[in-house]
Amino acid sequence: MLRCSLARDGRSCRSSVPKKCRWEFRPVFELQGYYTLREVCKLTTLSATTIWRLRRADKFPAPERLTSGRIGWLKTVIHLWMANRSTQ
């Protein structure tokens, strides 16, 4: 998505001097970090049970263990899975 480097909070640029306005490409999603199961459910619109069933059948990416009591999915892996699923 193109956004002006002078614009704030996603609003359009209000610069009166066009030369000051510099358009650049910035990704809409920041794809660093992990999603929790709740976030994956919301993002994929799948239930937790469906996710675990797909995982057992090797049709969904495996989560990573973050701590002894917490797991998460890499954001990039989930978005790639969603993109691959939509093309099939």
N, C-alpha and C positions, 0 to 999 in steps of 0.2 A: 504494500500500500504506500502510495506517495504521501508524504507529509512535509510541511514546511518546517525547517529547522527553527524558525522563530515562533511557530505556533505552540500554544500551551494546552495541555489536557485534551488533545485531539481536536481542538477547535480550529477553524480555518484561520489563515494568516490575515492579519489586519494591517500589514505593513503598507504605508503610503508610498514608500520608495521601492519600486520593483527590484532594483539591484540588490537591496538588502535581503530580499527574500530568496533563500536557497532551498530548493526542493531536493529531497533525498529519499532513498528507499529505506524504510524501517519495517522490520517484521511486526506483524500484528500480535503474534503469540511469542512469548519468551519461552523457548523450549529447553530451558535448563532446569534440572531438578526432578522431583518425583511427584507422582500423583498417589493419593491414598485410594483405597477401594471405593470409598464414597464418591470421590472426585471422578474416578474411572467410570463408575455407574452413571453418574450425571452426564459425563461427556459422551459416552457411547450409547446411552439410553438403554443399557442392558441391566438386568437385575444382578445382584451379587451371586445368586444361585446359577444363573446362566453363564456368568463369567467363569465360575469354578467348573462348570460342566464343560465349557469350551476349553478351559485350561487342561482338564483331565484328558480330553481328546486331542491335545496338542494343536488346537486351532486358535489359541489365544496366547499372547506372550507371558512368560513366567515372571512373577514378581521377584524383586531382590530383597534380601533381608537387610534392613537398615540398622536395627538393633535387635536385642534378644526378643523383644515383644512387638516389633513393628516391621511391616513390609511396605514396599512401594514399587510402582512401575515408573520407569524412565519416561519422561514426557515425550521424547523423540520416538521411542518405541511404540507408544500408544498411537501417536499421530500417524506413523508409518503404517501400522496395522489398519487404522481406519481408512487411510488412503488406498491401501491394497484391497481392502474389503469392498470399497465402493466401486473399484474398477472391475471386480469379478462379476 
